[in-house]
């Protein structure tokens, strides 16, 4: 069972060792629409036996050298073919995102088109990246630094941006020469099915790319498999800590892209209305369910009340609606448990800060996981709504004494993923950005450039995805010292 407009040949099967196979215990995962609260899809559910089969297939495919032994250019060409097939299925990928988590249909083609463009860039690294590099040496004639694939890789993607996150992980791993087990979120498996079908159509060797869908217990079994050399995970900090502990126990590699509580510092030179437009509209992107979301706004105390009023006006003008309506600006939260989570944080906020606008469920909807855009003012940065990731359209406005105090507040967080400086002075933006303990900072908004490295400081993660750095995460570095240059590198 799949939603309208999505053609998946074997939703009742898993993709292991180049074959579509029934799950060992015949289980099913149901996907519920956040717009209607109705089941819109069912897919196969993997258990421990299926996880072991997928890892074994990836292990064989890596160890026999059919994939890792190809030249990087050859692997890149196959990944490019995979991307071309996925490009023809952007409409289905977009429909899947809207059906599963309520992503806006108006934004979906842009988002997924950008995801495919990223794959095309990653494929090109097979030609351009220096997998073998000669270095100066005082000891030998030829000193080479070679970069080789880390091995069998498990890629685990979250539910908020499942295609872009999973496909880039997979593409980097494949160009590097790794073999892959894809484990999508149980809420958003459909994109991974489309990726597996595209891999089959592109002609990847058996076992190079495998797909298993599962919930927590089987997923934990997967990352504990000793034949897994690396785990690449995007998701919650709590789950990331568990994966990090498992990998550390056997010194397996891991990349962890985790949570955030990113701050936007509003300087005195930036107009109130412009700041309100940026902050009030940004918090509704993907219903606020973005790890890099600017969910804290730090403003000089003397401008606090004026900015609060202006943001409230913006939020009150946001069009809330079903995610397939062309004029909707804020769709539903992705699932019932996420709605419950956001409502719990709003209740906490009412106790510790001033609720300016929002905070409730829109009266027009008696079904679906909808919540109003919500602004809290006079927020204490030590409070839970300022320190914990809410993952919804809830903005905390925090007053600061001066610029130094604003930077201190921004850094007073366990997270360090993203940030922004709202100013017309690029010199000031750069100076403040260098003092913010985050993996990225953008001037005047939530600026994300996926051709550049992305990741966080502190509990926002380990390692980087995106750019050339995204490929390096799937490579091991080896030094080779020779008495002469070999005839063929």
C-alpha positions as a printed Julia matrix, in Angstrom:
489×3 Matrix{Float64}:
   0.0     0.0     0.0
   1.42    3.38   -1.04
  -0.09    6.87   -1.45
  -1.43    8.12   -4.77
   1.25    9.18   -7.22
   3.96    6.93   -5.8
   4.94    3.79   -7.72
   6.81    1.36   -5.48
   6.94   -2.17   -6.83
   7.64   -4.11   -3.61
   6.59   -2.18   -0.49
   6.05   -5.51    1.26
   9.7    -6.53    0.81
  13.21   -5.49    1.84
  16.11   -4.95   -0.58
  19.01   -7.21    0.44
  21.9    -8.48   -1.7
  20.36   -7.16   -4.91
  17.01   -8.92   -4.33
  13.59   -7.92   -3.04
  12.96  -10.35   -0.19
  10.15  -10.84    2.31
  11.0    -9.9     5.91
  11.91  -12.91    8.01
   8.89  -12.54   10.28
   6.48  -10.94    7.83
   5.98   -7.73    9.82
   4.57   -4.46    8.51
   5.1    -0.78    9.39
   2.13    1.58    9.0
   2.58    5.22    7.96
  -0.02    7.7     9.2
  -0.8    10.99    7.43
  -0.38   14.0     9.75
  -3.04   15.82    7.74
  -5.81   13.22    8.08
  -4.54   10.85   10.82
  -5.27    7.97    8.43
  -2.94    5.15    7.36
  -1.56    6.02    3.91
   1.12    3.35    3.43
   2.42    0.03    4.71
   5.91   -1.35    4.2
   7.92   -4.37    5.3
   9.35   -4.39    8.81
  12.82   -5.83    9.32
  13.8    -7.73   12.44
  17.19   -8.83   13.77
  17.53  -11.64   11.22
  16.98   -9.22    8.33
  19.49   -6.77    9.77
  22.12   -9.5     9.94
  21.35  -10.57    6.36
  21.74   -7.0     5.08
  25.06   -6.51    6.88
  26.33   -9.87    5.63
  25.43   -8.9     2.06
  27.21   -5.56    2.4
  30.22   -7.31    3.96
  30.49   -9.76    1.06
  30.13   -6.98   -1.49
  32.88   -4.99    0.16
  35.29   -7.83    0.82
  35.07   -9.31   -2.68
  36.32   -6.01   -4.1
  33.8    -5.7    -6.92
  32.81   -2.25   -5.63
  35.73   -0.99   -3.55
  38.09   -2.24   -6.27
  36.51   -0.02   -8.93
  38.17    3.29   -9.65
  36.57    6.27   -7.9
  35.63    7.65  -11.32
  33.74    4.46  -12.14
  31.9     4.55   -8.84
  31.12    8.22   -9.36
  29.7     7.49  -12.79
  27.32    4.88  -11.32
  26.26    7.28   -8.58
  25.64    9.86  -11.3
  23.42    7.34  -13.12
  21.58    6.72   -9.84
  21.04   10.47   -9.45
  19.67   10.74  -13.0
  17.11    8.02  -12.29
  16.1     9.74   -9.07
  15.75   13.03  -10.92
  13.0    11.45  -13.01
  11.22   10.5    -9.78
  11.28   13.88   -8.02
   7.49   14.02   -8.26
   7.17   10.74   -6.34
   9.76   11.76   -3.77
   7.87   15.0    -3.22
   4.54   13.2    -2.87
   6.06   10.79   -0.37
   7.34   13.62    1.84
   3.96   15.35    1.83
   2.04   12.15    2.55
   4.27   10.9     5.36
   5.19   13.99    7.39
   3.05   16.78    5.96
   5.83   18.6     4.12
   4.41   21.42    2.01
   3.64   20.31   -1.53
   4.55   23.8    -2.74
   8.08   23.42   -1.38
   8.63   19.7    -1.98
   9.84   19.86   -5.64
  12.38   22.55   -4.75
  13.64   20.58   -1.77
  13.96   17.3    -3.64
  15.37   18.9    -6.76
  18.07   20.38   -4.56
  18.7    16.95   -3.08
  19.3    15.47   -6.52
  21.63   18.36   -7.42
  23.66   17.51   -4.32
  23.96   13.91   -5.54
  25.29   15.15   -8.87
  27.98   17.14   -7.03
  28.92   14.13   -4.89
  29.15   11.92   -7.99
  31.6    14.41   -9.53
  34.0    13.89   -6.61
  34.82   10.48   -8.07
  36.76   12.39  -10.74
  38.02   15.42   -8.82
  38.91   14.25   -5.31
  42.61   13.34   -4.7
  42.25    9.74   -3.56
  46.02    9.33   -4.08
  48.31   12.26   -3.34
  52.11   12.52   -3.5
  53.75   14.4    -0.62
  57.3    15.72   -0.18
  59.58   13.4     1.78
  63.15   13.61    3.1
  63.22    9.85    3.7
  62.05    8.14    0.52
  61.71    8.84   -3.17
  57.93    8.53   -3.22
  55.66    9.3    -0.28
  51.98    8.74   -1.01
  48.89    9.52    1.01
  46.07    7.27   -0.18
  42.46    7.37    0.91
  40.52    4.12    1.05
  36.92    3.28    1.95
  36.12    2.75    5.61
  34.06   -0.38    4.8
  30.51   -1.46    5.56
  28.47    1.61    6.45
  25.05    1.9     8.07
  23.21    5.08    7.06
  20.38    6.16    9.36
  18.21    9.11    8.33
  15.6    11.12   10.25
  11.97   11.7     9.33
  12.04   15.45    8.71
  14.13   15.5     5.51
  14.48   11.8     4.67
  15.5    11.97    1.01
  18.1    14.72    1.18
  19.67   13.32    4.33
  19.75    9.65    3.34
  20.7    10.12   -0.31
  23.7    12.32    0.47
  24.99    9.9     3.1
  24.63    7.02    0.65
  26.21    8.88   -2.25
  29.28    9.92   -0.26
  29.71    6.38    1.06
  29.38    4.83   -2.41
  31.8     7.22   -4.12
  34.28    6.49   -1.33
  33.96    2.76   -2.07
  31.92    1.7     0.94
  28.96   -0.64    0.82
  25.79    0.51    2.52
  22.83   -0.57    4.61
  20.08    2.07    4.52
  17.91    2.28    7.65
  15.27    5.0     7.19
  13.05    6.32    9.94
   9.99    4.08   10.36
   7.84    7.17    9.75
   9.41    7.9     6.35
  10.51    4.74    4.52
   9.07    5.52    1.06
  11.94    7.67   -0.18
  14.41    4.9     0.7
  12.33    2.42   -1.34
  12.57    4.76   -4.32
  16.34    5.03   -3.77
  16.7     1.25   -3.65
  14.69    0.85   -6.86
  16.88    3.5    -8.52
  20.02    1.67   -7.38
  18.69   -1.55   -8.89
  17.93    0.27  -12.15
  21.36    1.91  -12.18
  23.06   -1.48  -12.04
  24.83   -1.41   -8.68
  26.41   -4.8    -7.88
  24.49   -7.01   -5.46
  24.97   -6.1    -1.82
  26.38   -2.63   -2.47
  23.17   -0.91   -1.37
  20.66   -2.6     0.95
  17.4    -1.4     2.5
  15.94   -2.43    5.85
  13.07   -0.62    7.58
  12.66   -1.12   11.3
  11.87    0.41   14.66
  14.17    0.92   17.62
  15.04   -2.61   18.8
  16.06   -3.99   15.41
  17.89   -0.75   14.63
  19.91   -1.1    17.81
  20.74   -4.66   16.79
  21.94   -3.33   13.43
  24.42   -0.82   14.83
  25.71   -3.45   17.27
  26.68   -5.8    14.44
  30.48   -6.24   14.59
  30.71   -6.32   10.77
  29.56   -2.69   10.58
  32.63   -0.46   10.19
  30.85    2.91   10.34
  27.5     4.38   11.32
  26.33    7.67    9.84
  23.4     8.95   11.88
  21.23   12.04   11.74
  18.64   12.43   14.47
  18.16   13.18   18.15
  21.04   13.75   20.51
  19.71   11.01   22.82
  19.81    8.4    20.04
  23.17    9.74   18.85
  24.68    9.23   22.3
  23.56    5.61   22.26
  25.03    5.04   18.79
  28.25    6.76   19.8
  28.59    4.47   22.82
  28.0     1.37   20.7
  30.57    2.44   18.1
  33.1     3.41   20.77
  32.85   -0.05   22.34
  34.5    -1.56   19.27
  36.23    1.58   17.9
  33.9     1.71   14.9
  33.71    5.0    13.05
  30.66    7.22   13.36
  29.34   10.51   12.09
  26.62   12.04   14.26
  24.52   15.0    13.14
  22.31   15.72   16.12
  20.11   18.37   17.7
  20.28   22.11   17.92
  18.97   25.15   19.74
  20.35   27.76   17.42
  20.38   31.45   18.23
  19.83   34.53   16.08
  21.49   37.63   17.51
  19.65   40.82   16.49
  21.94   43.87   16.43
  20.85   47.44   17.01
  21.43   48.42   13.36
  18.91   45.91   11.99
  15.33   47.16   11.41
  12.63   45.7    13.65
  10.21   44.85   10.84
  12.92   43.12    8.82
  14.0    41.09   11.86
  10.39   40.14   12.59
   9.84   38.97    9.02
  12.93   36.76    9.13
  12.29   35.28   12.56
   8.52   34.9    12.29
   8.64   33.19    8.9
  11.74   31.07    9.52
  10.28   29.28   12.55
   7.45   27.91   10.38
   9.76   26.3     7.78
   8.99   22.57    7.82
   6.72   23.34   10.8
   9.82   24.21   12.81
  11.08   20.64   12.51
  14.62   21.51   11.42
  17.71   20.7    13.47
  19.37   23.97   12.38
  16.25   26.05   13.16
  16.74   29.53   14.63
  14.59   28.8    17.67
  16.15   31.4    19.99
  16.2    35.11   19.13
  18.44   37.31   21.27
  17.7    41.05   21.14
  18.86   44.15   23.04
  16.59   44.65   26.04
  15.53   48.12   24.88
  14.2    46.65   21.59
  12.66   43.49   23.06
   9.02   44.55   23.38
   8.9    46.21   19.98
  10.35   43.11   18.3
   7.95   40.83   20.2
   4.96   42.8    18.9
   6.32   42.76   15.33
   6.99   39.0    15.33
   3.5    38.38   16.71
   1.99   40.3    13.78
   3.95   38.14   11.34
   2.96   34.9    13.05
  -0.71   35.88   13.18
  -0.65   36.33    9.41
   0.73   32.84    8.72
  -1.64   30.68    6.67
  -2.14   27.33    8.42
  -3.52   24.51    6.3
  -3.22   21.04    4.85
   0.18   20.45    3.37
  -1.11   19.82   -0.17
  -2.86   23.23   -0.41
  -0.82   25.65   -2.56
  -1.29   28.64   -0.23
  -0.4    26.85    3.01
   2.57   28.35    4.85
   2.42   26.15    7.96
   1.36   22.53    7.69
   0.93   19.95   10.46
   3.58   18.52   12.72
   4.81   15.17   11.49
   3.12   12.84   13.97
   1.02   12.62   17.11
   3.96   12.14   19.45
   5.56   15.28   18.02
   2.38   17.28   18.6
   2.28   16.0    22.18
   5.91   17.0    22.65
   5.38   20.54   21.35
   2.25   21.02   23.46
   4.17   19.88   26.55
   6.87   22.48   25.91
   4.26   25.18   25.33
   2.78   24.31   28.72
   6.23   24.69   30.28
   6.69   28.02   28.51
   3.45   29.38   29.94
   4.9    28.81   33.41
   8.26   30.51   32.82
   7.83   33.19   30.12
   5.28   35.49   28.48
   3.12   33.88   25.79
   2.74   36.59   23.14
   0.84   34.68   20.46
  -0.11   31.13   19.47
   0.18   28.25   21.85
  -2.92   26.34   20.81
  -4.38   24.12   18.13
  -6.09   25.99   15.28
  -9.86   25.92   15.72
 -10.45   25.26   12.02
  -9.01   21.72   12.18
 -10.62   18.82   14.01
  -8.18   16.3    12.5
  -4.48   16.43   11.88
  -1.49   17.39   14.02
  -1.71   21.17   13.69
  -0.33   23.78   16.09
  -0.24   27.58   15.88
   3.09   29.39   15.46
   4.03   30.35   18.98
   6.11   33.17   20.45
   7.37   33.39   24.01
   8.93   36.67   25.19
  11.09   37.58   28.19
  12.48   34.06   28.12
  15.15   33.14   30.63
  17.9    31.42   28.66
  18.3    28.89   31.48
  14.69   27.71   31.1
  13.81   24.46   29.39
  12.14   26.15   26.41
  15.42   27.95   25.76
  17.73   25.01   26.42
  15.91   22.0    24.95
  15.13   21.26   21.31
  11.36   21.56   20.84
  11.27   20.74   17.1
   8.17   22.76   16.35
   7.12   26.33   15.43
   7.98   27.77   18.84
  10.29   30.8    19.1
  11.92   32.02   22.33
  12.71   35.77   22.46
  15.49   36.49   24.94
  16.57   40.0    26.08
  20.28   40.85   26.35
  22.11   43.71   28.02
  24.54   44.32   25.16
  26.38   42.56   22.34
  28.78   40.71   24.62
  25.85   39.5    26.69
  24.07   38.36   23.53
  27.07   36.27   22.49
  27.3    34.8    25.99
  23.63   33.82   25.88
  23.98   32.32   22.41
  26.84   30.13   23.64
  25.06   29.19   26.86
  23.73   25.96   25.38
  24.63   22.29   25.21
  24.17   22.57   21.44
  26.19   24.3    18.76
  24.77   23.55   15.32
  23.75   26.81   13.64
  23.31   30.5    14.27
  22.66   33.86   12.68
  23.56   37.51   13.11
  20.9    39.97   11.98
  22.85   43.05   10.93
  23.62   45.18    7.9
  27.3    45.24    8.86
  29.17   42.27    7.35
  32.25   43.04    9.45
  30.19   42.82   12.62
  28.49   39.65   11.39
  31.86   37.99   10.82
  33.28   39.17   14.14
  30.3    37.82   16.08
  30.18   34.63   14.02
  33.74   33.84   15.04
  32.7    34.08   18.69
  29.64   31.83   18.37
  30.41   28.19   19.24
  28.46   26.66   16.37
  29.2    24.69   13.22
  27.63   27.33   11.0
  26.58   30.97   11.13
  24.68   32.94    8.49
  24.09   36.65    8.19
  20.42   37.67    8.25
  18.67   34.35    8.33
  18.88   30.56    8.51
  21.43   30.24    5.74
  22.34   26.68    4.75
  24.65   25.85    1.85
  24.74   22.13    1.19
  27.87   22.34   -0.94
  29.66   23.34    2.27
  30.43   21.29    5.37
  27.55   20.96    7.83
  27.66   19.78   11.42
  27.91   20.97   14.98
  29.96   21.74   18.05
  29.29   20.27   21.48
  26.24   17.95   21.66
  25.14   18.85   18.15
  27.31   16.07   16.82
  30.6    14.66   15.63
  32.0    15.1    12.14
  30.75   16.95    9.08
  28.48   16.23    6.15
  28.34   18.2     2.91
  31.1    19.58    0.68
  34.35   17.73    0.18
  34.39   17.12    3.93
  31.35   14.89    3.55
  33.38   12.45    1.47
  36.32   12.42    3.86
  34.07   11.02    6.58
  33.83    7.72    4.65
  37.56    7.35    3.98
  40.54    5.99    5.89
  43.95    7.6     5.32
  46.98    5.42    4.58
  50.63    6.43    4.17
  52.67    4.44    1.61
  56.46    4.99    1.44
  58.2     3.7    -1.7
  61.67    3.73   -3.21
  60.25    4.74   -6.59
  57.03    5.94   -8.18
  54.84    2.95   -9.18
  53.93    2.61  -12.83
  50.23    2.89  -12.02
  48.5     4.6    -9.13
